[in-house]
Amino acid sequence: MKAIVYRTTGDPGVLELVERDTPEPGPGEVRVRVAVSGVNPTDWKTRSGATNPKVFPEVTPHLDGAGVIDAVGEGVDPGRIGQRVWLYMATQGRPTGTAAEYTVVSAAQAVPLPDEVGFDVGAALGVPALTAHRALTVAEDGSRRLRPGALEGQVVLVAGGAGAVGHAAVQLARWAGATVIATVSGPEKARLAAAGGAHHVVNYRQGDPAGEIRKIAPDGVDIIAEVALGANLELDLAVLRTRGVISTYANDGGKPVELDVRRNMMLNTRFQFLVLYTVGEEALLAGAEDVAAAVADGAMPVGEEHGLPLIRFPLERTAEAHRAVEGGAVGKVVVDVAS
């Protein structure tokens, strides 16, 4: 099979297109013929050596993807052969991700994808959707699972509503019945956030964003899905309701986070920091189940018209795909694997 590998960390130039033996699934595993591979910021950060120290002599990158199961290991229902699936956390604990014609994962990490849903949608789920799910299910008095009505009556603020995680958070929160506010940095991203399903879009660089949000949510926001905590903390605290939660999955821009302890005490602020690598199997499985239900309901579309433009590269240009993500491309970068 064709695969992308790297043997040393560094810039995208370390990625190579090679021929490798097609892997065989072990007990409890499935083999998937990959159609589309999704690229996330964590993929290039791992490849660069910035995070997650390299522990295997050779790595095929990418956590997410979609394709068709073509073989199963011992203990897995043979009826799954031929099933269309989306994959998540493919490189967790193993060196073989989705930037290859075939990959092997545990059966639970291959989630059924409805026939009417494209592989592009499947490849765009994984890390962004499961991160968004976790961000929306950690409030002190909130639901631990998402379904229609689970967030009814709540207000969710999504920082960076035009990003991949932001897009998934908008979609999942709306599907679960919340009023969704997205903050963005300009008119083009505002258009994308609105197309993604945000009820209200606020440009945080103009006017009085806290005042605008308070007009929509006079009692404050229940849940904030935060991508840049250092830069946005003042706005977050200005609009958070008492006992609300700030779920932060990144600190884009790297601005240091300084806390006014008494102010947060009075708000009874809950800060939830999250990363999928250490979130635990229970949370991952619950997230995958709920995301799959949202997909089946048609709640997770992708593409320009749905607020998440697709930026495509063939397998042999995976290095360019990494450069695009590293450069802050607006939209979802995917690699077409199947010819």
Disulfide bonds with the S-S distance in Angstrom:
none
